[in-house]
Structures are given as structure tokens and as C-alpha cells.
């Protein structure tokens, strides 16, 4: 049970990290969102605006 939850956290963290990096944000920020909040974290990463590097 614990290993399943850990695997789901790592997978959703990886997806959120990928999304965050494509939007110009930190991949660590995205990973933490996905790992801590699961599918909700992935949705948050999708909703967050692009980060301007001005």
C-alpha cells in the first residue's frame, strides 16, 4: 500500500515537473506540487501562468 502511494506521488510529481518546466517555472516547484497533492497538484501546475524571464 505504501509503495503504491509513493509510486503515484513520484509519477504525478514527474508529470507536474514536466509541465512546470515547459511553462518556464522551476521543475522542483512542479515536482513538489505533484508529489504532495497528486492529481490536484498536476492540475495546479496546468493552471499556473507562464513565468516571464524579463
Residue frames relative to the residue before (quaternion, step in Angstrom):
aa qw qx qy qz dx dy dz
X 1.0000 0.0000 0.0000 0.0000 0.00 0.00 0.00
X 0.6819 0.4821 -0.2899 0.4676 3.59 0.84 -0.96
X 0.6629 0.5062 -0.3123 0.4548 3.58 0.97 -0.83
X 0.6158 0.5376 -0.3422 0.4633 3.58 1.09 -0.66
X 0.6686 0.4902 -0.2977 0.4734 3.58 0.90 -0.89
X 0.6360 0.5211 -0.3201 0.4706 3.57 1.03 -0.77
X 0.6536 0.5105 -0.3105 0.4646 3.58 0.97 -0.85
X 0.6447 0.5057 -0.3212 0.4749 3.59 0.96 -0.83
X 0.6444 0.5269 -0.3158 0.4553 3.59 1.00 -0.79
X 0.6739 0.4862 -0.2961 0.4709 3.56 0.93 -0.87
X 0.6585 0.5047 -0.3160 0.4602 3.60 0.95 -0.82
X 0.6885 0.4528 -0.2940 0.4842 3.59 0.85 -0.90
X 0.6082 0.5446 -0.3466 0.4620 3.59 1.12 -0.59
X 0.6561 0.5081 -0.3099 0.4641 3.56 0.98 -0.83
X 0.6445 0.5128 -0.3196 0.4685 3.58 0.99 -0.81
X 0.6784 0.4806 -0.2917 0.4730 3.59 0.89 -0.92
X 0.6199 0.5333 -0.3434 0.4618 3.62 1.06 -0.68
X 0.6396 0.5210 -0.3188 0.4667 3.57 0.99 -0.82
X 0.6615 0.5017 -0.3024 0.4683 3.58 0.92 -0.93
X 0.6683 0.5067 -0.3038 0.4521 3.59 0.88 -0.91
X 0.6617 0.5068 -0.3120 0.4560 3.57 0.94 -0.84
X 0.6436 0.5160 -0.3204 0.4657 3.60 1.04 -0.73
X 0.6935 0.4457 -0.2680 0.4985 3.59 1.20 -0.50
X 0.5867 -0.6140 0.3594 0.3870 3.60 1.24 0.18
X 0.5453 0.5951 -0.4032 0.4312 3.57 1.24 0.27
X 0.6631 -0.4985 0.3782 0.4108 3.54 -1.32 0.18
X 0.4462 -0.6892 0.4978 0.2797 3.58 -0.91 0.88
X 0.5860 0.5642 -0.3744 0.4452 3.59 1.15 -0.49
X 0.6118 0.5436 -0.3321 0.4688 3.57 1.04 -0.82
X 0.6838 0.4857 -0.2806 0.4667 3.58 0.89 -0.93
X 0.6457 0.5223 -0.3275 0.4506 3.57 0.95 -0.85
X 0.6681 0.4991 -0.3084 0.4577 3.57 0.90 -0.88
X 0.6179 0.5318 -0.3452 0.4650 3.59 1.01 -0.74
X 0.7074 0.4660 -0.2621 0.4623 3.56 0.83 -0.98
X 0.6719 0.5035 -0.3037 0.4504 3.58 0.93 -0.85
X 0.7299 0.4443 -0.2489 0.4559 3.57 0.86 -0.96
X 0.8182 0.2705 -0.1121 0.4949 3.60 0.93 -0.86
X 0.4383 -0.7288 0.4424 0.2845 3.60 1.25 0.07
X 0.8455 -0.0867 0.0899 0.5191 3.54 -0.95 -0.93
X 0.6004 0.5461 -0.3583 0.4615 3.60 1.08 -0.66
X 0.6487 0.5180 -0.3151 0.4600 3.61 1.00 -0.77
X 0.6221 0.5160 -0.3341 0.4849 3.58 1.06 -0.71
X 0.6548 0.5007 -0.3125 0.4722 3.59 0.96 -0.81
X 0.6214 0.5257 -0.3381 0.4724 3.60 1.04 -0.72
X 0.6447 0.5168 -0.3178 0.4650 3.59 0.97 -0.86
X 0.6403 0.5159 -0.3219 0.4693 3.59 1.07 -0.68
X 0.7034 0.4808 -0.2627 0.4528 3.57 0.99 -0.85
X 0.5720 0.6110 -0.3905 0.3834 3.61 1.04 -0.67
X 0.4899 -0.6737 0.4791 0.2767 3.54 -1.03 0.84
X 0.6098 -0.5277 0.4396 0.3955 3.53 -1.30 0.36
X 0.3585 -0.7138 0.5578 0.2252 3.55 -1.12 0.66
X 0.3058 -0.7541 0.5568 0.1667 3.56 -0.74 1.09
X 0.2367 -0.7709 0.5797 0.1169 3.55 -0.97 0.91
X 0.1704 0.8143 -0.5324 0.1566 3.58 0.71 1.07
